[in-house]
Amino acid sequence: MSPRIGADLNTIVQTAVEIADQDGLYEVTLTRVAQKLNIRPPSLYNHIDGLHELRRQMAIYGLHELYAALLEANANVKELDQGLHAIGEAYVDFARRHPGLYEATFQAPDPRDPEVERAGTEIVMFAVHFLSSYGLEGDEVIHATRGLRSILHGFASLEHKGGFRMHLERNESLHVIIDTFIAGIRKRERGE
C-alpha cells in the first residue's frame, strides 16, 4: 500500500466521520480508516493514540460542528421565538446529516476530558444565554436548558431509530413541540 499524501489528524478524523455517518459509529475502526486512506493501520499511530483517541477527536470535532451550526442558525434571526425554532431545526438537521458524528458527541471515551468538556460547555452556555433572553434566571434557565436539550436529543434520536412512522410531517411535529416549549417558558415567565 502506498501512503496517501496528506494523511494528517484532520484527514483521519474526517475519514472516520464519513464512515460513521454512512455506516454507524461502531463501524469506525482503525483498519477501516486506514483502508479508506490507502495507508497501513500502524501509520495512523503517527497522528493518534489508538481508537480511543480517534473517538475522542471525533467527539470534540462533532461538538464544535454542532455549536457552529447552532450559531449560524441564530445569526440573522431577529425575533426570539423564531430564533428558538431556528436553533431547534439546526440541531435536528445536524443529527440528520451527521448521524454517526452526532452519536460520537455522546460517546466520548471520557466525557470529563477537559477538551471534550470545553466543547460541550460551549453548546450549553449558548443555550443558557439564549434562554435567559426569555427572562429566565438561575435554576430556571438551567431547567429550561435541560428541557430543550432533552426535547431536541429525544426527537433526533427517535427519528434516527425509526420511531416516527406515522404519515405526518416530522418537521411540523418539531415545530409544534418547540411552540409548546416556548408556551411553557412564557407561562413560567408570567408566574403562572
C-alpha positions as MATLAB code, in Angstrom:
seq = 'MSPRIGADLNTIVQTAVEIADQDGLYEVTLTRVAQKLNIRPPSLYNHIDGLHELRRQMAIYGLHELYAALLEANANVKELDQGLHAIGEAYVDFARRHPGLYEATFQAPDPRDPEVERAGTEIVMFAVHFLSSYGLEGDEVIHATRGLRSILHGFASLEHKGGFRMHLERNESLHVIIDTFIAGIRKRERGE';
ca = [
       0.000    0.000    0.000;
       1.454    3.345   -0.901;
       0.823    6.079    1.660;
      -1.768    8.679    0.844;
      -0.342   12.151    0.628;
      -1.664   14.467    3.297;
      -2.819   11.888    5.866;
      -2.873   14.092    8.958;
      -5.059   14.230   12.063;
      -7.748   16.292   10.323;
      -7.884   13.901    7.353;
      -8.070   10.907    9.686;
     -10.929   12.450   11.699;
     -12.807   13.467    8.530;
     -12.449    9.937    7.161;
     -13.720    8.455   10.421;
     -16.673   10.870   10.335;
     -17.543    9.780    6.778;
     -17.544    6.136    7.856;
     -19.607    6.905   10.981;
     -22.174    8.948    9.067;
     -22.525    6.334    6.370;
     -22.365    3.098    8.354;
     -22.583    3.980   12.032;
     -20.142    4.974   14.751;
     -19.248    1.416   15.697;
     -18.165    0.673   12.150;
     -15.269    3.083   12.637;
     -12.139    1.030   13.198;
      -8.503    1.883   12.665;
      -8.306   -0.769    9.955;
     -11.277    0.680    8.116;
      -9.965    4.250    8.345;
      -6.544    3.136    7.132;
      -8.070    1.229    4.208;
     -10.108    4.250    3.176;
      -6.979    6.427    3.346;
      -4.951    3.795    1.488;
      -2.386    3.531    4.277;
      -1.411    0.790    6.698;
      -3.100    0.866   10.126;
       0.178    1.385   12.046;
       0.659    4.658   10.123;
      -2.349    6.085   11.963;
      -0.369    5.956   15.201;
       1.788    8.798   13.871;
      -1.256   11.005   14.461;
      -3.485    9.308   17.046;
      -3.010    7.022   20.012;
      -5.491    4.341   19.009;
      -9.248    4.070   18.526;
      -9.879    5.646   21.924;
      -8.122    8.840   20.791;
      -9.879    8.789   17.418;
     -13.268    8.654   19.148;
     -12.186   11.483   21.438;
     -11.210   13.596   18.448;
     -14.499   12.785   16.715;
     -16.472   13.845   19.805;
     -14.620   17.155   20.042;
     -14.985   17.800   16.329;
     -18.693   16.919   16.427;
     -19.386   19.219   19.376;
     -17.602   22.100   17.637;
     -19.540   21.472   14.421;
     -22.864   21.308   16.260;
     -22.044   24.547   18.072;
     -21.183   26.221   14.751;
     -24.476   25.029   13.244;
     -26.447   26.479   16.170;
     -24.621   29.807   15.959;
     -25.202   30.017   12.224;
     -28.893   29.193   12.583;
     -29.382   32.020   15.045;
     -27.068   34.550   13.364;
     -29.608   36.571   11.394;
     -32.767   35.899   13.372;
     -34.357   38.989   14.886;
     -37.290   37.519   16.850;
     -36.717   35.387   19.960;
     -39.234   32.619   19.232;
     -38.069   32.408   15.631;
     -34.527   32.022   16.942;
     -35.512   29.107   19.153;
     -37.161   27.424   16.188;
     -34.045   28.014   14.082;
     -31.820   26.536   16.789;
     -34.074   23.505   17.229;
     -34.260   22.857   13.500;
     -30.481   23.255   13.141;
     -29.877   20.782   15.972;
     -32.153   18.130   14.480;
     -30.842   18.802   10.974;
     -27.270   18.303   12.208;
     -28.247   14.918   13.652;
     -29.960   14.016   10.359;
     -27.000   14.980    8.185;
     -24.355   13.541   10.506;
     -25.893   10.635   12.425;
     -22.557    8.971   13.195;
     -20.836   12.196   14.164;
     -23.820   13.194   16.298;
     -23.620    9.871   18.107;
     -19.887   10.405   18.621;
     -20.661   13.571   20.597;
     -22.341   11.378   23.225;
     -19.838    8.543   23.074;
     -16.619   10.300   24.019;
     -14.362    7.779   25.758;
     -14.037   10.164   28.711;
     -16.749   12.841   28.845;
     -14.770   14.546   31.640;
     -11.788   15.080   29.369;
     -11.099   18.851   29.593;
     -11.235   19.392   25.833;
     -14.472   17.412   25.470;
     -15.961   19.312   28.416;
     -14.980   22.679   26.921;
     -16.566   21.794   23.579;
     -19.771   20.618   25.260;
     -19.869   23.626   27.567;
     -19.883   25.951   24.543;
     -23.215   24.466   23.489;
     -24.681   24.537   26.998;
     -23.629   28.153   27.576;
     -25.044   29.158   24.199;
     -28.388   27.644   25.219;
     -28.254   29.228   28.684;
     -27.504   32.636   27.202;
     -30.231   32.278   24.576;
     -32.881   31.050   27.013;
     -32.030   33.774   29.527;
     -33.377   36.181   26.894;
     -36.811   34.872   27.893;
     -36.269   36.358   31.343;
     -35.221   33.088   32.939;
     -32.567   33.239   35.639;
     -30.657   30.927   37.955;
     -32.065   27.432   38.255;
     -34.949   28.235   35.900;
     -32.632   28.788   32.938;
     -30.756   25.555   33.734;
     -34.047   23.638   33.895;
     -35.084   25.141   30.556;
     -31.709   24.309   29.007;
     -32.007   20.699   30.141;
     -35.562   20.586   28.841;
     -34.606   21.951   25.437;
     -31.703   19.532   25.132;
     -33.945   16.634   26.124;
     -36.535   17.611   23.542;
     -34.066   18.028   20.697;
     -31.935   14.989   21.514;
     -35.010   12.855   22.092;
     -36.558   13.947   18.809;
     -33.326   13.392   16.849;
     -32.691   10.003   18.458;
     -36.224    8.710   17.974;
     -36.251    9.869   14.377;
     -32.892    8.222   13.679;
     -34.076    4.938   15.191;
     -37.210    4.968   13.026;
     -39.559    5.928   15.843;
     -41.737    8.278   13.813;
     -43.616    6.040   11.384;
     -46.935    7.859   11.192;
     -47.652    9.709    7.983;
     -47.273   13.157    9.472;
     -44.573   15.650    8.553;
     -41.825   15.352   11.167;
     -40.663   18.955   10.792;
     -44.216   20.057   11.551;
     -44.151   17.938   14.712;
     -40.841   19.524   15.708;
     -42.351   22.970   15.163;
     -45.359   22.131   17.371;
     -43.092   20.722   20.100;
     -40.924   23.852   20.120;
     -44.043   26.055   20.184;
     -45.254   24.087   23.199;
     -41.878   24.505   24.906;
     -41.994   28.262   24.245;
     -45.543   28.459   25.629;
     -44.325   26.726   28.790;
     -41.429   29.151   29.178;
     -43.703   32.143   28.677;
     -46.168   30.757   31.221;
     -43.395   30.381   33.823;
     -42.129   33.848   32.921;
     -45.572   35.231   33.802;
     -45.504   33.287   37.067;
     -48.414   31.013   36.190;
];
